[in-house]
């Protein structure tokens, strides 16, 4: 842990009440991960900007987390200040556009679109991530991707200055965006949708969610899809052919329901997850000459060796 009592005082004097030495396993979908030195849930854009600037001015490392669904935090935790943006979750309709704050769940944005009779986000009806995370990684499912509907993004740089990017300037590609390139911090995203029939929109959402429930191991903690899809291949079948479905290290297991998922079947650690990811990568490369690249975001520090 960083020993910096002065920064705690700085945060307190600025009106914030940080959680100290907070286990991030309380917030990640895998139920794993070490501790954050300082953890704060900013409620507004202004608070986020202020906290980013405080970290910058005092030389404190800064980490941004959304809904922590497609995330692994190493067991050594995260040094410095961690901001979880889930308190910034407002969603508003502007004719055929939806403007949503970074911490809003993309599921909730899809539901808001349905209620307003707006089509285009049906594919996201079961994606558990936040708007910020969905923009960051250009999230997608069932043939749809965020770049098809994201029109503009307002974000902060690491000095706390605000920017706006729209259209091609967002640099979307497969699981990639401008926000990844410049380490930006999403504040809001504008989604441009189309008028549609509410019953048809609901039917598509329910269909995708039924597929998800049938094929994915939603009954266990997991980080969602672990690997990007390699060109010319599907990850799950590769892992099955490698003989790794059901393989377990510690409490982390390659799901017997969907081999593209690693589930926490009992007291898994982040180190268990990472060891299993490494085994999958090495085995698939050795057997098939295919390099698997993690889709899941992996952050934090390795645990100290005892």
N, C-alpha and C positions, 0 to 999 in steps of 0.2 A: 504494500500500500504506500502511496505517496504520503509523506509526512509533511503536511502543509496546513497547520492550524490557521494560518493567516487567510488562506483561501476560503476555509469554512466561515471565517469572520466576514470576508468580503461578500459571500453569498447571503449570509444572514443580514448584514447591513443593507444589502440591496433588496431585502424583503422576501427572500427565498428561504425555505426550510428543507435543506437537502437530507436525503437518507444517506447515512454513512455506512460503508462496508456492507452494502445491501446485496443479498444473494440474487443474481439474475435468473437463477433457476425458477424463481417465483413467477417469471414473466414469459420465459421462452416456451414455445409449443413442445419442445422435446423434454421439458422439465429438467434440463441440465444447464450447467454453466456456473462459473465462479462469481466473485463479488465485484461490485462497482465501488470505487472509492467514494464518489459522490453521485447520487442519482436524483434527478428532478423531473417532474412531469409539467412542462410549461403549458399554460392554458391559452395563451394568445400569441399572435405573431410578434408583438412587441416584447413579451417576455422571452421568447425564443431568441430574438435579435439581441436583447440585452445579455442573455446568458452566453451566446456565442462570442460577443464582444468581451465579456468578462474573462472567458477562458483564453481568448487571444491575447488580451492585455496582460494577463498574469502567467502566460506560458504554460497553461494547463492543457493537456491532451483532451480532445473532445470527440465523443462518439455519439452518433445519432441512431436511434432504434425506432422502428415503427411498431407493428403488431407482433414482432418477433416470431413470425410463423415459419419463414424460410431462412432460419438463422441458427447457427451453432456458435455459442460463446465458449471458448476454451475454459478449462477448469481453473486456470490461474486468474481468471477474471479480467477486468478492464481497468487500467490505470486512468486516473483523471476523472473528468466529468462526463457522465452519461445522461443524455436527454431522451426520454421516451415520449413520443409526440401524441399519444392516444387521447389526450385531453383536448386536443385541437381537432374537433370532429364535426364541425358544422357542414351541412349540405344545403344548397339552395338551388332552386330551379329558375332559369332565366330563358323563357320561351322554349327552344329546343336544346338549350345547353344546360348542363349541370356543373356548378362550381362547388368543389369539395375541398375541405382542408386536409392536410397531409395525414392526420391521425384517424380520419374516418375509415371505417372498414369498407373495402371495395364491395363487399356483399351488401352493405347498407346503401351504397350508391346505386347498385343494380336494383335494389328494392325500390328506392326512390324513383328511379327511372320508370319502372313498371307502374307505380302508382300514378305517375304523370303521363302515362301512355307514350313513353319514349323508348325506342328500340335501338340496340347497338351494344348494350352491355350484358346481354343475356349470358354470354359465355363466362362472365365473371361472377355469376350468382353463387358459386360455391367456393371461390378463391378466398382464403381466410386472411390475406394480407391487408395492409393499410393502403390508402391512396398513394402515400409517399413511396412505399415499398414497391407498389405496382408500377409507378412511373420509373423508379430507379432501375428496375430490372426488366421493364417492358413485359410484364407478366402476361401470360396467355393460357388458354385452355380450350379444348374442343373446337379448334380451328379459328379461334379469335385471339387477338392481341390488343393490348392497350394502345399501341400506336395507331390503330384503326379509328380510334375515337378521341384520343387526347389531342386537343387543339392548342393549348397553351399551358405553361407552367410558370408560377412565380416561385422563386427560390432565393436563398441566401448563399453567399460565398462564405468561406471560413473566417473572413474578417467581419462578418455580420452585415455586409452590404446587400441590398435587395436587387434582384434582376428578374427579367421576364424573357422567356423564350417561347417561340411558337413555330408550328409547322416543321419544315425541314431542319430548322435550327436545333430541334430537340434531339437530332442524331440517333433516332431509334433504329435498332437492328435487333436480331434475335438475342433476347435477354440482355440488351444493352441500351444505354441512353446517354444523353449529354450529362445528366446528373451523376452518372458513374464516372464519366471522363473528368469532370471538374470537381468531384467530391462535394457537390452542392447539397443543400438542405431544403427539401421541398416545403413550401408553405401552403400553396393551393394548386389545384389542377382544374382546368376547364375541359369538359368533355362535350363534344358536339355529336348529338344524336339525331334520330329521325322520328317523326310521328309514326305510331304503329297501333295495331289493335291490341288492347290490353290483355284479352283472353289468349291471343296468339303469343304474346310476349311471355305471359305466365306459363303457358304450356311449354315453351322452349326452356325456360328457367327450370321448371320442374323436371323436364326430361334430362337436362344436364346434371341436376342434383341427384336424380335417381341413378344415373350412370356412375356418378362419383361414389355414391353410397355402396353400389354393387361391386365396384372394382377397387376402391381404395380402403386402406385399413384405418378408418376413421375412429375405430374403437380404442386405438392406442395413441399415446403421445408420439409425434413425429415432427420432422421439419419439412414435410411435404416431399415433392419430387427432389431427389438428391442431385441428380446429374442432368446436364444439358443433353439434348438429343444429338448424338454424333451424326454427321452427314452420312446418309445412306443406311442408317441402322436405327433400331429402336432399343433403348437402354434395357428395359425389362427383359426382353428375350435374350439379349446378350448375357445378362447376369444369370439367367436360368440355364443357358447353354454352358456357362462356365461352372455350373454345379454349386452356385452360391446361394440359391434361394433357401431360406431358413437358417443360413449360417449366422452364428451368434458369437459375439465377443462381449464378455461381461453381460450387461443388461441390454445391449443394442443388438437387434436382429434384423436381417434382411427379411422383409415381410413375406409371409407365405401367401398373402392375398395379392400383393403387387410388388414385384421384385425391384421396382424403381424406388421403393420407399424403405427407409430404415426406421424401425419402431423401437420405442423404449418399453421393453416387456418386464422391467423390474429393476429399479434403482440403477439405471444406466448413468454413466458419466459422459461428459463431452469427449473424454479421451477414448472411451469405448467406441463412440461414433466415429471418431477420426481414424482409429485403428481399422475399423471395418471398411471405411471409405478407401483407405490406402490399400487394403487387401483386395477389394473389388477392382480398383484401378489397375493394380499390378497383375492380377489374374486375367482380366479381360485383355490387357495389352499382350501378355505372354501367350495367351491362347489364340487370340484373333487379330492381333496387331492393331487394335482400335484403342485410341486414347479417350478415356472418359474425363470430362471436365466438370467439376462440381458446379451445379446451379445454386445450391445453398450458399449463403454468405457465411464465411467463417472468420470470426474476429476474436480479439482478446489474446491473453498470454497463456503459454503452457504452464502447468502447475510446477511449483518448485520441487526439485528432487530432494527427497529426504535421505 
